[in-house]
Amino acid sequence: MRFVKGVVLGTIITASAMMLYSESVDDGKKKMIKKGKQFARKIGIS
């Protein structure tokens, strides 16, 4: 289970970092980070 959490967390971080670099739209960045944090809380990572 620890491995799965690590993979999911890594994927979220990578996706949000790619969005930060590829798009300069503030709303999109904030929304993506918020969704990632909600998903992480749902799984129980943070």
Summary of the structure (lengths in Angstrom):
residues: 46
radius of gyration: 11.2
end to end distance: 14.4
largest distance: 34.8
contacts: 101
relative contact order: 0.18
helix: 85%
strand: 0%
